Amino acid sequence: MPTKIHPALPFVALIFLLVFGASQRSIWYDEAITLQTLAADRFVMGPTGFVMLGDVGRYFDGTTTLSELIQRYAETDVHPPLYFVLLHFAGLVFGGGLLAARAVSIALVALSVWLYWWALGRTGAAHRSVYAAVFALSFAMVSSAQDARGYALALLCATAAWSLAALCDTPRTNRERVWLQAGVGLACAALVYTHYFALFVVVPILGWRTLRAIGDRRALALIGPAVCAVLFAPWVPVLLEQMTTRPGQMTGFSGIVDWIRGASNFVPAQVFSLAWPDAPEWLQARGRDLVLLAMIGGAAKCLWTWRDPSAFGAFSRLALWVPATGIALFLAASIVMDRWFMTFRYFVFFAPFLAFLAAHGALWAGAALRRAGGGG
């Protein structure tokens, strides 16, 4: 009899892996800005221009209040404040050091993986551990867990919004639907309060709810968009003001062909990317090609089963709809605003959906090979 592995063991192993990685990385510029903000103090580089992990504490000394923190991000930064507010409260308990800040990211990534696994279980998905493993070990997740930045929080919010939106499409009482719809709106509002580029996930999800409201003639489906709009409305004036202060390195749009080339690289890189600098370039390229093919296969499978009425069918439809619509909106915004937003981090918000498509395609290909080999 084969010995069954307790579901918690891979989860614990993942946390150890993330902790090990976070403890080994040196601080980088954006993380220094995070710590500087929370400490309300000037960041001073070491004599060599680098700061070792053990020396980080001496460069940050001070405290800031919550109101000062929010005011800073409203007046002098181009990021929404939710992640930094969360980190502020965590710092009151655990301190404001780099490893404490990274521990918050690790906790958020671990919670995202658990939510992903739990939501798939609620849909009755077969092989949910495979989907969860691809998501947990994707480059977007592992790298976000090692950063004192807001991407880990965005991944959690995106996973929550997706899961709740999919569960809304399954048979439920009106009371349950109200709570789920409100949860979708709350998760989407949290997403935009974490990073403005998360709009490319929020708009497709809330757009899907609106289309369902129209198609099914169910006004309840509009609760999510309404909740998100009410919660984010106070920050809209700040957003409009900050839209005029884009980073200088984002030059004019250089053309659709170059954009497609970049996207075809960054999309699979969310799942597969080799951080080892001495890795052969061909291995990086072929790995991403295989992942992209798996994603295309997963997308084809989603289209083939588009009318599947099950909870897993709803989950799958959103897994394709959100990145397809969001990336198209991303391209449209780049053209209209004449900005070159082709940056790896601006695709990270699609990582939960892309990981699903990659796993979906790989499982589909595996099943086809077994049938071809007579394996049933």
C-alpha positions as CSV (number, residue, x, y, z in Angstrom):
1,M,0.0,0.0,0.0
2,P,1.5,3.4,-0.9
3,T,1.9,5.8,1.9
4,K,-0.3,8.9,1.6
5,I,1.5,12.3,2.1
6,H,-0.3,14.6,4.5
7,P,-1.4,17.7,2.6
8,A,0.3,20.0,5.2
9,L,3.8,18.6,4.4
10,P,4.3,20.1,1.0
11,F,2.9,23.4,2.4
12,V,5.4,23.4,5.2
13,A,8.2,22.5,2.8
14,L,7.2,25.5,0.6
15,I,7.4,27.8,3.6
16,F,10.9,26.6,4.4
17,L,11.9,27.1,0.8
18,L,10.6,30.7,0.8
19,V,12.2,31.5,4.2
20,F,15.5,30.2,3.0
21,G,15.3,32.3,-0.2
22,A,14.2,35.4,1.6
23,S,17.1,35.1,4.1
24,Q,19.7,34.8,1.4
25,R,18.9,37.7,-0.9
26,S,20.6,41.1,-0.5
27,I,18.4,44.2,-0.2
28,W,17.6,45.9,-3.5
29,Y,16.6,49.5,-4.3
30,D,12.8,49.2,-4.1
31,E,13.0,47.4,-0.8
32,A,15.2,50.1,0.6
33,I,12.5,52.6,-0.4
34,T,9.9,50.5,1.5
35,L,12.0,50.5,4.7
36,Q,12.8,54.1,4.3
37,T,9.1,55.0,4.1
38,L,8.3,53.0,7.2
39,A,11.2,54.4,9.2
40,A,10.6,58.0,8.1
41,D,14.4,58.2,7.8
42,R,16.9,58.8,5.0
43,F,18.5,55.6,3.6
44,V,22.3,55.7,3.7
45,M,24.3,53.4,1.4
46,G,27.3,51.6,2.8
47,P,30.8,52.6,1.8
48,T,30.9,50.1,-1.0
49,G,27.5,51.0,-2.4
50,F,26.0,47.7,-1.1
51,V,24.3,46.8,2.1
52,M,24.6,43.3,3.5
53,L,21.6,41.8,5.3
54,G,23.3,41.9,8.7
55,D,24.0,45.6,8.4
56,V,20.5,46.7,7.3
57,G,19.3,47.6,10.8
58,R,21.9,50.4,11.3
59,Y,20.7,52.3,8.2
60,F,17.1,52.6,9.3
61,D,16.2,54.3,12.6
62,G,12.9,56.0,13.3
63,T,9.2,55.6,13.3
64,T,6.2,57.1,11.4
65,T,2.5,57.4,12.2
66,L,-0.2,55.8,10.1
67,S,-1.6,59.2,9.0
68,E,1.9,60.4,7.9
69,L,2.3,57.1,5.9
70,I,-0.9,57.6,4.0
71,Q,-0.2,61.2,3.4
72,R,3.2,60.4,2.0
73,Y,1.6,58.0,-0.6
74,A,-1.1,60.5,-1.4
75,E,1.3,63.4,-2.0
76,T,4.8,62.2,-2.8
77,D,4.6,58.7,-4.2
78,V,2.9,57.0,-7.1
79,H,1.8,53.8,-5.3
80,P,-1.5,53.3,-3.4
81,P,-1.0,52.7,0.3
82,L,-2.6,49.4,1.4
83,Y,0.5,47.3,1.4
84,F,2.5,49.9,3.3
85,V,-0.4,50.2,5.9
86,L,-0.3,46.5,6.4
87,L,3.5,46.5,6.8
88,H,3.2,49.4,9.2
89,F,0.9,47.4,11.5
90,A,3.2,44.3,11.2
91,G,6.1,46.5,12.1
92,L,4.5,47.6,15.3
93,V,4.5,43.9,16.4
94,F,7.6,42.4,14.7
95,G,9.8,45.4,14.1
96,G,10.7,47.2,10.9
97,G,13.7,45.3,9.7
98,L,14.1,43.8,6.2
99,L,13.5,40.2,7.2
100,A,10.4,41.2,9.2
101,A,9.1,42.9,6.1
102,R,9.9,40.0,3.9
103,A,8.2,37.7,6.4
104,V,5.0,39.5,5.7
105,S,5.4,38.7,2.0
106,I,6.1,35.0,2.8
107,A,2.9,34.9,4.9
108,L,0.9,36.5,2.1
109,V,2.2,34.1,-0.5
110,A,1.6,31.1,1.8
111,L,-2.0,32.3,2.4
112,S,-2.5,32.7,-1.4
113,V,-1.4,29.1,-2.0
114,W,-3.7,27.8,0.7
115,L,-6.6,29.9,-0.7
116,Y,-5.9,28.6,-4.2
117,W,-5.9,25.0,-3.0
118,W,-9.0,25.5,-0.9
119,A,-11.0,27.2,-3.7
120,L,-10.2,24.5,-6.2
121,G,-11.4,22.0,-3.6
122,R,-14.7,23.9,-3.4
123,T,-15.1,23.5,-7.2
124,G,-14.5,19.7,-7.0
125,A,-11.4,20.0,-9.2
126,A,-9.4,16.9,-9.9
127,H,-5.7,17.1,-9.4
128,R,-6.0,20.4,-7.4
129,S,-2.6,19.7,-5.8
130,V,-1.0,19.9,-9.2
131,Y,-2.6,23.3,-9.9
132,A,-1.6,24.5,-6.4
133,A,2.0,23.3,-6.9
134,V,2.4,25.0,-10.2
135,F,1.1,28.2,-8.7
136,A,3.2,27.9,-5.5
137,L,6.4,27.2,-7.4
138,S,5.9,29.8,-10.1
139,F,8.5,32.4,-10.4
140,A,6.0,35.2,-9.7
141,M,5.1,33.6,-6.3
142,V,8.6,32.7,-5.2
143,S,10.1,36.1,-6.2
144,S,7.2,38.0,-4.6
145,A,7.7,36.1,-1.3
146,Q,11.3,37.4,-1.2
147,D,10.4,41.0,-1.7
148,A,9.5,43.7,0.8
149,R,7.0,45.1,-1.8
150,G,3.3,44.8,-2.3
151,Y,3.2,42.2,-5.0
152,A,2.5,39.3,-2.6
153,L,-0.5,41.2,-1.3
154,A,-1.7,41.8,-4.8
155,L,-1.4,38.1,-5.6
156,L,-3.5,37.2,-2.6
157,C,-6.2,39.7,-3.5
158,A,-6.3,38.5,-7.1
159,T,-6.6,34.9,-6.0
160,A,-9.4,35.9,-3.6
161,A,-11.3,38.0,-6.2
162,W,-11.1,35.1,-8.7
163,S,-12.2,32.4,-6.3
164,L,-15.1,34.4,-5.0
165,A,-16.2,35.5,-8.5
166,A,-16.2,31.8,-9.6
167,L,-18.1,30.6,-6.6
168,C,-20.7,33.4,-7.3
169,D,-21.6,31.5,-10.6
170,T,-22.6,28.3,-8.8
171,P,-26.0,27.4,-7.4
172,R,-26.4,29.2,-4.0
173,T,-29.0,31.0,-1.9
174,N,-29.5,34.7,-2.4
175,R,-28.0,35.3,1.0
176,E,-24.8,33.4,0.1
177,R,-24.6,35.3,-3.2
178,V,-24.8,38.6,-1.5
179,W,-21.9,37.8,0.7
180,L,-19.8,36.4,-2.2
181,Q,-20.5,39.4,-4.4
182,A,-19.6,41.8,-1.6
183,G,-16.4,39.8,-1.1
184,V,-15.5,40.1,-4.8
185,G,-15.9,43.9,-4.5
186,L,-13.8,44.0,-1.4
187,A,-11.0,41.9,-2.9
188,C,-11.0,44.1,-6.1
189,A,-10.9,47.3,-4.1
190,A,-8.0,45.9,-2.1
191,L,-6.2,45.0,-5.3
192,V,-6.4,48.6,-6.7
193,Y,-5.4,50.0,-3.3
194,T,-2.3,47.7,-3.5
195,H,-1.2,48.6,-7.1
196,Y,-2.7,50.7,-9.8
197,F,-1.8,48.2,-12.6
198,A,-4.0,45.6,-10.8
199,L,-6.8,47.5,-12.6
200,F,-6.1,45.1,-15.5
201,V,-7.3,42.2,-13.3
202,V,-10.0,44.2,-11.5
203,V,-11.7,45.5,-14.7
204,P,-12.1,42.0,-16.3
205,I,-13.4,40.5,-13.1
206,L,-15.9,43.3,-12.4
207,G,-16.8,43.4,-16.1
208,W,-17.6,39.7,-15.9
209,R,-19.9,40.3,-13.0
210,T,-21.6,43.1,-14.9
211,L,-22.0,40.9,-18.0
212,R,-23.5,38.2,-15.8
213,A,-25.9,40.7,-14.3
214,I,-27.1,41.7,-17.8
215,G,-27.2,38.2,-19.3
216,D,-28.8,36.4,-16.3
217,R,-30.9,39.5,-15.3
218,R,-29.6,39.2,-11.8
219,A,-29.1,42.6,-10.1
220,L,-27.2,40.8,-7.3
221,A,-24.2,40.4,-9.7
222,L,-23.8,44.2,-9.6
223,I,-23.0,44.2,-5.9
224,G,-19.3,43.5,-6.5
225,P,-18.8,46.4,-8.8
226,A,-20.8,48.7,-6.5
227,V,-18.8,47.7,-3.4
228,C,-15.5,48.2,-5.2
229,A,-16.6,51.6,-6.6
230,V,-17.7,52.9,-3.2
231,L,-14.6,51.7,-1.4
232,F,-12.2,53.1,-4.0
233,A,-14.0,56.4,-4.6
234,P,-12.2,58.3,-1.9
235,W,-8.8,57.6,-3.6
236,V,-9.9,58.5,-7.1
237,P,-8.8,62.1,-6.9
238,V,-5.3,60.9,-5.8
239,L,-5.2,58.4,-8.7
240,L,-6.1,61.1,-11.2
241,E,-3.4,63.4,-9.8
242,Q,-0.7,60.7,-9.9
243,M,-1.5,59.6,-13.4
244,T,0.4,62.8,-14.6
245,T,3.6,61.7,-12.7
246,R,4.7,58.6,-14.5
247,P,8.3,57.4,-14.0
248,G,10.7,58.9,-16.6
249,Q,12.0,55.6,-17.8
250,M,8.6,54.7,-19.3
251,T,9.2,56.1,-22.8
252,G,6.8,56.2,-25.7
253,F,5.1,53.1,-27.1
254,S,7.5,51.4,-29.5
255,G,5.1,49.4,-31.6
256,I,2.7,46.4,-31.4
257,V,5.3,43.9,-32.8
258,D,7.8,44.7,-30.0
259,W,5.0,44.7,-27.5
260,I,3.9,41.2,-28.5
261,R,7.5,39.9,-28.4
262,G,7.9,41.3,-24.9
263,A,4.5,39.9,-23.7
264,S,5.2,36.5,-25.2
265,N,8.3,36.5,-23.0
266,F,6.9,38.0,-19.8
267,V,3.7,35.9,-19.7
268,P,5.4,32.5,-19.4
269,A,8.1,34.0,-17.2
270,Q,5.5,34.5,-14.5
271,V,5.5,30.7,-14.2
272,F,9.0,29.8,-15.3
273,S,12.1,31.9,-15.0
274,L,15.7,30.9,-14.0
275,A,17.1,33.3,-11.5
276,W,20.5,31.6,-11.7
277,P,22.7,34.1,-13.7
278,D,24.9,31.4,-15.2
279,A,21.9,29.4,-16.5
280,P,22.2,28.8,-20.3
281,E,20.0,31.1,-22.3
282,W,18.7,28.3,-24.4
283,L,17.3,26.6,-21.2
284,Q,15.6,29.8,-20.2
285,A,14.1,30.2,-23.7
286,R,13.0,26.6,-24.2
287,G,11.5,26.4,-20.7
288,R,9.4,29.5,-21.4
289,D,8.4,28.1,-24.8
290,L,7.1,24.9,-23.2
291,V,5.2,26.9,-20.5
292,L,3.7,29.1,-23.2
293,L,2.6,26.0,-25.1
294,A,1.0,24.6,-22.0
295,M,-0.8,27.9,-21.4
296,I,-2.1,27.8,-25.0
297,G,-3.3,24.2,-24.5
298,G,-5.0,25.2,-21.2
299,A,-6.7,28.1,-22.9
300,A,-7.9,25.8,-25.7
301,K,-9.3,23.3,-23.1
302,C,-11.1,26.2,-21.4
303,L,-12.7,27.2,-24.7
304,W,-13.6,23.6,-25.4
305,T,-15.5,23.3,-22.1
306,W,-16.7,26.9,-22.0
307,R,-20.3,25.9,-21.3
308,D,-19.4,23.6,-18.4
309,P,-22.0,24.6,-15.7
310,S,-20.0,23.2,-12.8
311,A,-18.0,25.4,-10.3
312,F,-14.8,24.2,-11.9
313,G,-16.1,25.4,-15.2
314,A,-16.7,28.8,-13.8
315,F,-13.2,28.8,-12.3
316,S,-11.8,27.8,-15.7
317,R,-13.7,30.5,-17.6
318,L,-12.3,33.2,-15.4
319,A,-8.8,31.8,-15.7
320,L,-8.9,32.5,-19.4
321,W,-11.2,35.6,-19.4
322,V,-9.1,37.6,-17.0
323,P,-5.6,37.4,-18.6
324,A,-7.0,37.5,-22.1
325,T,-9.1,40.6,-21.4
326,G,-6.6,42.2,-19.0
327,I,-3.6,41.9,-21.3
328,A,-5.6,43.3,-24.2
329,L,-6.5,46.3,-22.0
330,F,-2.9,46.5,-21.1
331,L,-1.9,46.9,-24.7
332,A,-4.7,49.4,-25.4
333,A,-3.6,51.5,-22.4
334,S,0.0,51.4,-23.6
335,I,-1.0,52.7,-27.1
336,V,-3.5,55.3,-25.9
337,M,-1.1,56.7,-23.2
338,D,1.9,56.3,-25.5
339,R,3.9,54.6,-22.7
340,W,6.2,51.6,-22.7
341,F,4.9,49.7,-19.7
342,M,6.6,46.5,-20.8
343,T,7.9,45.4,-17.3
344,F,7.9,42.0,-15.8
345,R,6.3,43.2,-12.6
346,Y,3.3,44.6,-14.4
347,F,2.3,41.1,-15.6
348,V,2.6,39.6,-12.1
349,F,-1.0,40.3,-11.4
350,F,-2.0,37.7,-14.0
351,A,0.2,35.0,-12.3
352,P,-2.6,33.0,-10.5
353,F,-4.6,32.7,-13.8
354,L,-1.5,31.9,-16.0
355,A,-0.4,29.2,-13.5
356,F,-3.8,27.6,-13.8
357,L,-3.7,27.7,-17.6
358,A,-0.2,26.1,-17.6
359,A,-1.2,23.4,-15.2
360,H,-4.5,22.9,-17.1
361,G,-2.7,22.5,-20.4
362,A,-0.1,20.1,-19.0
363,L,-2.7,17.9,-17.4
364,W,-4.7,17.8,-20.6
365,A,-1.6,16.9,-22.6
366,G,-0.7,14.2,-20.1
367,A,-4.2,12.7,-20.3
368,A,-4.0,12.7,-24.1
369,L,-0.6,10.9,-24.0
370,R,-1.9,8.3,-21.6
371,R,-4.9,7.6,-23.9
372,A,-2.6,7.4,-26.9
373,G,-0.4,4.9,-25.1
374,G,-3.4,2.8,-24.1
375,G,-3.3,3.9,-20.5
376,G,-7.1,4.7,-20.4
